[in-house]
Every structure is written in C-alpha cells, then in structure tokens.
C-alpha cells in the first residue's frame, strides 16, 4: 500500500513539548513521518525526542518562540535541512492552562497581547515562514488548532476564545489564498482534552460536568485529537480544505 504521506520532507508541530502536540509528534513518527518539534520548552522538547529512539520517522527539537517571526524562520530552516523539505505544519502552540479565569474587563492588557501574539500571531508567523517549503512540496497541508470554545463562547477566557476565533478566520482566508499552490488549510477545534498538563482552573466536579455534556461520556485524551490531525495532514484528506473539524465527543454540534 502506498504511503499516505510524502516520502520527502517532514512536518513541523508547534507546541509539541507536551500535551496534544507531544502525542501527535510521537504518533506521526510511528507512521514514518519526520517531525520537527518547535517549542520554547527545551527540557520538554528534548524529552519527546528521547521518547522516540526507534521511531520509523526521525525527530528533531528546535527551540522556537512562535510569536517571533525570526524564530519561526529558523525552525523551518532547521526542518528543511534535516528532512529535505517540509510538507506539513500543525500550528498547535497556545497559551491556555496557565491563564487565570476572569471577566474580560479584568484581563491585563499585557496578558491579552501575550495570548494574541502566541495563539493567533504565532499561526500567522509559522505559516508564512513555512510557505516556500510548503509550495516546494507540491502538496502541502496546514492544520491550525483552535478550540471548541469559539463555538459556544466560554466565559472568563475572552482573550483565549477570541484568539481561537481568529485562528478559524485566518485559516479560511489562507485556504482561499493557498489553494492555487495545492496547499490545504484546515482548522481543528478540540473539546476538553485531559493531558499530563495540570489545569488548576478545572475542578474534578467541573470535569465530570463537562463530560456529561458530551454525547460520548468519557474524558477526551490526546490520541483522540491527534488522530484526526494526522488524517487532515494525510493524502486521505486531499479534497478537504477551508474546513472546521470539531472534535469534542459531541459536546457541541454545528
């Protein structure tokens, strides 16, 4: 059977030192895909690489600040040098778990700007930096990770929710502009997903309440999100672009 991924080049996954990004990187490598972990977390990023000593796909870590365009350009250059090209980008880096819940009028301006710079501008920066490599691949794919909160407007996270709504709008604009280069751009919106990352703002009671709102009444895991991202990167999704795929166990239907 032919591979569902190009034989040349790799995938850049931002924010892959932990959580969903970590599992995605390891699952891609298990399928033989070369992966660049682009994250600011040196210790975490190198630890993920160490988890994959026998993976079919190669893995590198490049310390990256997605809010800085030069840092994104460096990550793309390192991935191209290591893998001979880049055919996929997953813009997963995000500020969320460390945010304090509060009404929008109490959010400090500095915190608002920091969230927008990472969650939204980071998608712009990395996608633009990777564009020449994606064009050279002949069949590129960008998957931008938003959040199901943009579908129902979660309170006390206005900066986070608005940044993720911006990701959806940016993705659709990019899909229109990049289709002529045979580059697909899609948005994936995860619902509540429980990883090794501590979430101090969610109590056990709140966790159970969220699960009860889902059609599938179990906690979402990183693998549940990583698998559809891999699908969107693959040739199996070659006729899908400009779309929003909501993955939340049936909590929100749209």
C-alpha positions in Angstrom: 0.0 0.0 0.0 1.3 3.5 -0.9 2.1 5.8 2.0 -0.5 8.4 2.8 2.4 10.9 3.4 5.0 12.2 1.0 8.3 10.3 1.1 10.3 13.6 1.2 10.1 16.2 3.8 8.6 16.4 7.3 6.0 18.1 9.5 6.6 21.0 11.9 4.5 20.7 15.1 4.5 23.8 17.3 3.9 23.4 21.0 4.9 19.7 20.8 6.8 19.5 24.1 3.7 18.4 26.0 0.1 17.5 25.8 -1.7 17.0 22.5 1.4 18.2 20.5 3.6 15.6 22.2 1.3 12.7 21.3 0.8 14.0 17.8 4.6 14.1 17.2 5.1 10.6 18.5 2.1 9.2 16.5 3.4 10.8 13.3 6.9 9.4 13.9 5.4 6.0 14.4 3.9 6.3 10.9 7.3 7.1 9.5 6.9 10.8 9.3 9.8 13.1 10.2 8.8 15.6 12.8 10.2 18.9 13.9 9.2 19.8 17.5 9.1 23.6 17.6 8.6 24.7 21.2 10.1 27.2 23.6 10.4 24.4 26.3 13.9 23.0 25.9 13.6 20.3 28.5 10.2 19.1 27.4 11.1 19.2 23.7 14.3 17.2 24.1 12.4 14.7 26.3 9.9 14.0 23.5 12.8 13.3 21.1 14.2 10.9 23.6 10.9 9.0 23.7 11.3 8.1 20.1 14.6 6.3 19.8 13.3 3.6 17.5 10.6 5.6 15.7 10.2 5.0 12.0 10.3 8.8 11.5 13.1 11.0 12.6 12.5 13.7 15.1 14.4 16.9 16.0 13.8 19.7 18.5 14.2 23.3 17.7 13.7 25.9 20.4 11.0 28.2 19.0 9.1 31.3 20.0 6.1 31.4 17.6 5.4 35.0 18.5 8.8 35.9 16.8 9.0 35.6 13.1 12.7 35.1 13.0 12.4 32.2 15.4 9.8 30.6 13.2 12.0 31.1 10.1 14.8 29.3 12.0 12.6 26.3 12.8 11.6 26.0 9.2 15.2 26.2 8.1 16.3 23.5 10.6 13.5 21.2 9.5 14.3 21.6 5.8 18.0 20.9 6.5 17.2 17.8 8.5 14.4 16.3 6.4 15.0 17.7 2.9 11.7 19.7 3.0 8.5 20.5 4.8 5.1 19.3 3.6 3.0 19.9 6.8 2.6 22.4 9.6 0.5 21.9 12.7 0.0 25.2 14.5 -0.7 23.9 17.9 1.3 26.2 20.3 -1.1 28.0 22.6 -1.4 29.7 26.0 -4.3 28.3 28.0 -3.7 26.2 31.0 -1.8 28.9 32.9 -4.4 31.6 32.3 -6.4 32.9 35.3 -10.2 32.9 34.7 -11.7 36.4 35.0 -14.1 38.7 33.1 -12.7 40.4 30.0 -12.7 43.8 31.7 -10.2 42.5 34.3 -7.8 41.0 31.8 -4.5 43.0 31.9 -3.6 44.4 28.6 -0.1 42.7 28.7 -1.8 39.3 29.2 -4.3 40.0 26.3 -1.4 40.9 24.0 0.7 37.8 25.0 -2.2 35.4 24.3 -2.9 37.0 20.9 0.8 37.0 20.0 1.2 33.3 20.6 -2.3 31.9 19.8 -3.1 33.9 16.7 0.0 35.8 15.5 2.0 32.6 16.1 -0.1 30.8 13.4 0.5 33.7 11.0 4.2 33.7 11.7 4.8 30.0 11.3 2.6 29.6 8.3 4.2 32.4 6.5 7.7 31.2 7.3 6.9 27.7 6.0 5.1 28.8 2.9 8.1 28.5 0.4 8.8 25.0 1.7 5.1 24.0 1.5 4.9 25.3 -2.0 8.0 23.3 -2.9 6.5 20.1 -1.5 3.8 20.1 -4.2 1.0 19.1 -1.8 1.2 20.9 1.5 -1.1 20.8 4.4 -1.6 23.2 7.3 -3.7 22.3 10.3 -4.4 25.1 12.7 -5.6 24.1 16.2 -8.3 26.3 17.6 -10.8 25.4 20.3 -14.4 24.3 20.6 -14.8 27.3 22.9 -15.2 29.5 19.9 -18.4 27.7 19.0 -20.1 28.5 22.3 -18.2 31.4 23.8 -16.8 30.2 27.1 -16.9 32.9 29.8 -13.9 34.3 31.7 -11.5 33.4 28.9 -12.2 36.2 26.4 -8.6 36.6 25.2 -8.3 32.8 24.6 -11.7 32.4 22.9 -11.2 35.5 20.7 -7.7 34.3 19.7 -9.1 30.9 18.6 -11.9 32.5 16.7 -9.2 34.5 14.9 -7.4 31.2 14.1 -10.6 29.9 12.3 -10.9 33.1 10.3 -7.3 33.2 9.4 -7.4 29.5 8.3 -10.3 30.1 5.9 -8.6 33.2 4.4 -5.4 31.2 4.0 -7.3 28.3 2.4 -8.6 30.7 -0.3 -5.2 32.1 -0.9 -3.2 28.9 -0.9 -5.4 26.6 -2.9 -3.7 27.6 -6.1 -0.5 26.2 -4.7 -2.1 22.9 -3.8 -1.8 23.7 -0.1 -4.7 22.8 2.1 -5.5 24.7 5.3 -8.0 23.4 7.9 -9.0 24.1 11.4 -9.4 21.6 14.2 -11.3 22.5 17.3 -10.6 20.2 20.3 -13.1 20.0 23.1 -12.0 19.4 26.7 -8.9 17.2 26.5 -7.1 16.0 29.6 -3.4 15.5 29.3 -0.4 15.5 31.7 -0.6 19.3 31.8 -2.1 20.4 35.1 -5.3 22.5 34.8 -5.7 24.4 38.1 -8.9 26.1 36.8 -10.8 22.8 36.4 -12.1 21.0 39.5 -13.0 17.3 39.5 -16.6 18.3 39.7 -16.3 20.7 36.6 -14.5 17.9 34.7 -17.4 15.5 35.3 -19.9 18.2 34.4 -18.2 18.8 31.0 -18.1 15.0 30.3 -21.8 14.8 31.0 -22.5 17.4 28.3 -20.9 15.1 25.7 -22.7 12.5 23.6 -19.7 10.2 24.3 -19.4 10.4 28.1 -15.8 9.9 28.7 -12.8 12.2 29.0 -11.1 13.2 25.8 -7.5 12.1 25.5 -4.6 13.4 23.4 -4.9 10.5 21.0 -8.5 11.4 20.3 -7.3 14.8 18.9 -4.0 13.7 17.3 -5.6 11.0 15.1 -7.9 13.4 13.2 -5.0 15.9 12.8 -3.0 13.1 11.2 -5.9 12.5 8.9 -6.0 16.1 7.8 -2.3 16.1 7.1 -2.5 12.9 5.0 -3.4 12.3 1.4 -6.7 10.8 2.6 -7.9 14.4 3.1 -6.6 15.7 -0.2 -10.0 17.1 -1.2 -10.6 18.9 2.2 -9.6 22.5 2.7 -11.0 25.6 4.4 -13.0 23.4 6.8 -13.5 23.3 10.6 -13.5 19.9 12.2 -14.8 19.9 15.7 -13.5 17.0 17.9 -15.2 17.1 21.3 -17.1 13.9 21.9 -20.4 15.5 20.7 -20.4 18.4 23.2 -21.1 21.0 20.6 -22.9 20.4 17.2 -22.6 23.0 14.5 
